[in-house]
Each structure stands twice: as C-alpha cells, then as structure tokens.
C-alpha cells in the first residue's frame, strides 16, 4: 500500500467515524422526540379525562335542571340579552 493510499484510507476512516457519530446523535434525538411526543399526548388525554370526572357532577345537575324546567332557560336567555343591550358600547 502506498503512502497516498494509506492517507486516503485514514481520511475515509475519519469521515466514516464522524458520520457514524452524527447518525447516532440523530437517532437518539429522534427517539427522544418520539418519547416526548407520546408523553405529551398522555398528559393531554389524562387532563381531559380528569377534568371530565371533576365536572361530571355539575354537568349532571345542569342537565337535570334544564330538562326539568325549560322556562328557566328561556328566562335566563332573555335576561342575558337585556343585559347585553344595556351595556354601553
């Protein structure tokens, strides 16, 4: 092997090692991104389900109130409209 070929082989080896380090870093970054993305959606779903369970008793009370007296809803809507009309623009 000539000195030129040996130098070229050493350069190629250095480039391959550098490329391998970059690929490993990119792979690690993609893996961490996937883990963070999964964790992100788990938190969103957990907050959604948790807030539903916290609000469920109040929602049931409101739905029974609305279904028991529809006139009550009409009165509330009329009062809201009159309050909005009275506000200065």
N, C-alpha and C positions, 0 to 999 in steps of 0.2 A: 504494500500500500504506500503510495507516495505521500509526501507531507501535505500536498494540496488536497488530496482525497481525505486525509485524516482531519485536516482543518475543516473541510466541508462537512464531514461526518459529525464532528464536535458541534458545529453550528446547528446542524439539523437536530442533534440530540437536545441542545439547549432550547431550541424552538419548540420541540415536542414536549419537553418538561414544562415550559411556560404555558403552552396551550392546555396541557393536562390540568395545571393548577387553575387556570381560568375556567375550564369546563366544570371542575369540581365545585368551584365557587358559585358558578351559575346554577348548578344543580342544587346546591344547598340553599341558595336564595329562592329558587322555585319551590322547593319543599317547604321552606318556612312560610312562604306566601300562601301555599295551599293550606297549611295548618292554621294560619291566621284567618284565612277566609272561612274555613269550617267553623272555627271558634266564633267568628263574627256572627254567622247565621244562627249558631246555637244560642248566643246571647239574645239576639233579636227574637227568636221563637220563644225562649224562656220568658222574656219580658212580656211578650204578647199574651202568653198563656197565664202568667202570673197576674197581669192586670185584669184579664177577664175574670179570674177567680176572685179578685178583690172587688170588682164592680158588679159581679153577678147578683148579689142580694139586692142592691139598689136598682138594678135594671129590672128585676122581677117585680119590685114594689111599684116602679113607674108603669110597667106594662099592665099590672093589675089595676092600678088607679085609672089609667087611660081606658081600659076595657070596661071598667065598672061605671064610669060617668063620662060619656063623650061630650056632654055640655061643658064640663070643666075645661076641656082642651079648647073648645071654641072661645070661651070667656078669656082664657089666658092669651090666645092669639089676638083677640080684639084689644086687650089691654096693652099688649106689646106694640101693636100697630099705632094705638093712640099715643103711646109714649114716644115712639119714633117720630111721629108727626109733630109733637110738641118741642122737640129738640131744635135749638137754633142752628142754622147752617153756616 
